[in-house]
Amino acid sequence: MRKVMNAKKKKQEKKQGRSERGFTLIEIMVVVTILAILIALVAPKMVGRTDQARRVSTKAQIKNIEGALQLYKLDNGVYPSTEQGLEALVDLPTIGVIPKNWKEEGYLAKIPDDAWGNPYVYVSPGSQGEYDLVSYGADSEPGGEGDDADIESWDLN
């Protein structure tokens, strides 16, 4: 009986020793190597996509703002003036022509900034139609090419 108890005790000590010893240096190096390979494969695909994602996000926001502008015009017969700005979609304007059928809850919860954290430029009447809605892109200045190019409501392609 004692032999059986000693054998069981030795097995338990052996199991405890294994679970407490941790990882070997080789095991850690294998995991680090696998992670490095995965990062090397995935990182190049992700780099350079940030500005593209920002452009797509900004175009989606412009379309959303345009939808709110359309609803504003349906209710009030006109777009907000340049002076009233996009804020007229959130709060009842107090300057210019005060809309008579302005929705009490507004047309947007808030006016978002573009994906680079800059406010949109809104002009009404605009040079391209009843209004112009523009993001100046990554450089936050009019004009530019590539990622710095303006994103304009009349040319969202």
Buried (B, 14 or more C-beta within 10 A) or exposed (E): EEEEEEEEEEEEEEEEEEEEEEEEEEEEEEEEEEEEEEEEEEEEEEEEEEBEEBBEBBBEBBEEBBEBBEBBBEBBEBBBBBEBBBBBBBEEBEEBEEBEEBEEEBBBEEBBEBBBEBBBBBBBEBEBEEBBBBBBBBBBEEEBEEBBBBBBBEEEE
